[in-house]
Amino acid sequence: MPWAGRLRSLANLAPALVLMMLVLGTIYTGVATLTESAAIGALGSFAGHHHQTGSIPSHKPSPDHPWRKPLLTKSLTTKY
């Protein structure tokens, strides 16, 4: 990849770097506690995702997701 393309790809890092600077800056300057800064970071990442995709992220797993399937079904139903 040419250097011009590499430099242009750094623009994709800007939102993450701004969020990091915001969180660390509020901690360093004493504006917010660690917990409050974590909340700022969580809200900032949520807002950034919403801004990029235009939708709210879904945390609902699909019906065929491995977490939906019981792990111990065979051992619980088998008689010894």
Secondary structure, DSSP 8 states (H G I E B T S, - for coil): --HHHHHHHGGGGHHHHHHHHHHHHHHHHTSS-HHHHHHHHHHHHHHHHHHHHSS-------TT-GGGS-SSHHHHH---
